Each structure stands twice: as structure tokens, then as C-alpha cells.
């Protein structure tokens, strides 16, 4: 954290938060509760018409539901669960989101019994299948300083045999790492979540929210902030951040804004104004298809968040290098899909086949799928307004440019209906599902092209991600997945909330510091158990 002089907030302190993901929402909460900023002086700018960033959940039972993705949780997300312990749940204001989530997970415990499939059958996971050579390489990686891993890919460290192991198939499908992903980031995941390694084959220790994360997390937090007086400026895009010139100082002096009608205006940032910027986005420029239409892959030119970070980064090298994370779409993208049916046939079949009731199994990955397709059946209902007769499930394909095994075209060119045909083929249930495919019981299957979803795992070097508080910054902080924190892991809600804490507690004299990062490998017993599991 930068050694800048912290200040006390006054009644004139003004805050501009760019982006409305969990990082900005958390920052707004800490600014009010810990820094003492007047809520009415906080504005959250969001280019879309809905808050939440990657924590989304939309739709209805008539047209079908949509979740572009979902975040897994675990009990050692101390920043995240601490924040949500102060947020009333959507359905019962007498209970916090944390209390609601913990009670939910006590009733529906994760223990996947069909984590990997091959030829429609469960894969034997009595062994992780990691050979002696790769066990030694994993040990070497864990003890190699991060400073020596800059720019390296996973495939630079491991060879083909490792990528055939059950361990890799579990790891790549659970976290969405690919062979060309950052070796540095893989090492962080191994260290941070070492305590989960022995139970990884069953997703033991993974926690979920009662509903999708928009309704369970984002909406309750947004309502709390709105009740306090925080202003949400939706459909408002920040085009640029202006800076005052001066002796190495980094002071944001103004914002260039554009509203939904295309009208541009300028907002001056005065002497007591602060700007907290969520740089980059994993769901920006996402496009949705439908049952009979494939989505369109977009790019940086269609993105507000990435163009803004590029403009800002061009003004100072301490503001990071966004090109590392956004200029190679083919290595950053994957496609997800959400299926809505007025029918329980598929969920009933999966319960009989896997041995998991809905909400207890988590990911099921088809290892012989050219797309490396995985699905998740959440606890039903997954939306507060979801009728009992309606079911939904989510899935994704990590390699959407490959030709399907059944449907002879890339996933990226497939409609929702074609993706389902591929899925039924791998599960060997084409005959079972054919009547539903031809009926109105199949409400929708919405594929989504996400060009930046794996951007945070791109190989990087020191300085590519800006510090939360860059050196010399007087009133600017960076938030979210593309900032630099020690030890913690991106693609987690914990990382975003921690950046919010770092920003607020670094800018303002709150008398607080974030809790330490929980690193499983720092617990000797966890390290021993994990390495023993790999050797099985």
C-alpha cells in the first residue's frame, strides 16, 4: 500500500466510483461506515442499466433466465463474508446475507459425486493421476518466488502428461485456467486454496449463495446503499479521467461522462474529491444469443471499460498495461449458456445419475468434449420469482473454437438449441430429451460470448496490474480484478472486496487495515495433506 498521507473525510468530501461491481459497492459501504463520508456525496457511475458487474442474474420464467457466470465461495473469504454480515438479506431483513448463506450451505452441502465424465460415465477419481515428475514440478513451483515467474505460461512449466491428469482436468474446469494461462496465477491458486486440495475432486468446502449472486448479494447491497443516500448514475459511461499536471503527483481533476442519449458532459473533481476506478471488466462487451441464434463475439472497440483503462494507462506507466489482458481475444474468451425449462426431466435424471440432489453437486465436466463442456445445477429455485415447475441450469465451454463432437461446428457458432444437442450427446440422453426439445417446455437456452472472461489469467509481469494506490496518487485508487494485491487470487469476490478495503483504508484515516489473506499452504497440516493427496 502506498505510504501517502491519509486524510479525515469532511462534509465536503466527494467520491466518484467508476463501475458498479462488488468492488465499488463494497468501497461505498466502507467509505460510509469506516471513513465517515456523507452517503449523498458518493456517486457510482455504471455504463449499463443494471448494477453488479459480473455478479449478474436476469430474465423471467416466460422468456428464460440468464446468468453469465457464477463465483464459488469458501469460508476463508474474510473480507467478503465480513462485508455481507452487515447487509440485510433480500427476503428477510432480520437476517444478514452472510447468515442466510451459511444456513443455506448447512442444508445443502457440496459433495460432487460425478465431477468428471467420460463417454457418459463417471471417471474414477480415486487418484489425481499426477506422476512423480509432475509432483516434483508442483513442489518446485510452490517454492519458486513469484518474481521469477513473470510472463510464463502454465505450459512453459508442465508438459503433455500433466495435462492428461485428473488433477488438471479438475483444476482447469473448476477455475477456467487454460494451458496458456499465467503460471504465476496458478501458483497463487495452489497456495491460497491448498486446504481445499484433498476434497477438490468432490468440491468439498465450496460455498454458494441461496439464489444467483445478483439477487443474493448485489441487490441487497445496492438497496442498503440507496437507503443510506448513495447516488447510482446508471446508463452513464465514463469516457476519460483527466489529471492535473505537477511534479510526479497523480491527481484526478475531472471526468468526461456520456449518458444514454449520447450527451457528453464534464465533471470537475475538486480539492476534496476522490476517484475510485474499477479498471477492466471480465463481462464487458458480452453478447447474448438465444435458442435459435448464436451470440456475436465482440472486442475492445465495443467495450467501455477496456477503452477507458487504455486511455488512463497511456497517461502514466503506474496505471498498468491493459493490453496484456485485452488484446488477445482468442485466448481470453469462453462461452457460457443458461437453460430454462418448464420441466424436471433433466434435473431428475441428473439426480439419479450423479447421486446429487440439485444444489449439492456443482460442476459436472465432460472430459471428452472437444469444447470441454461443463454444467452446474444450482439449488432450485435459483431466482426468487422462479416457479416450482420451472428449472434452470448453467454451463460453459472452455474451448469454443473447436468443432463439436456431435454438432460439426464450433461452439462459438452454435445456437442454444445446438449446444443442448451437443450436451445431450455427451450425457447419452438424446432420446430422453428429444420430446422436450420439440416442445414448448424448453423455454430458452441462452448462449453468451464473453471476450474478456479469462483476461485476468493472461500471463503477466510486474507492473501490468496497477497498485490499488499507485505511488504518488493523491485522490485516485484502482479497484477490482485487474489491480495488484499480494497473495490473493483473482476471479474471486474476495479479491474485489479486498481491493475496496485497501483503497478506502489507504486513502482515509479510518484506523483500520484489511484482515490478512488466508493462504492454505501456510498451514503445515494443509500442505502435508494436499501433497499426500496428489501422490495417491
Buried (B, 14 or more C-beta within 10 A) or exposed (E): BBEBEEBEBEEEBBBBBBBBBBBBBBBBBBBBBBBBBBBEBBBBBBBBEBBBBBBBBBBBBEEBBBBBBBBBBBEBBBBBBBBBEEBBBBEEEEEBBBBBBBEBBEEBEBBBBBBBBBEEEBBEBEBBBBEEEBBEBBEEBBEBEBEEBBBBBBBEBBEEEBBEBBBBBBBBBBBBBBBBBBBBBBBBBBBBBBBBBBBBBBBBBBBBBBBBBBBBBBBBBBBBBEEBEBBBBBBBBBBBBBBEEEEEEBBBBBBBBBEEEEEEEEBEBEEBBBBBBBBBBBBBBBBBBBBEBBBEBBBBEBBBBBBBBBBBBEEBEBBBBBBBBBBBBEBBBBBBBBBBBBBBBBBEBBBEBBBBBBBBBBBBBBBBBBBBBBBBBBBBBBBBEBEEEBBBBBBBBBBBBBEBBBBEEBBBBBBBBBBBBBBBBBBEBBEEBEEBBEEEBBBBBBBBBBBBBBBBBBBBBEBBBBBBBBEBBBBBBBBBBBBBBEBBBBBBBBBBBBBBBBBBBBBBEBEEEBEEBBBBBBBEEBBEBBBEBBEE
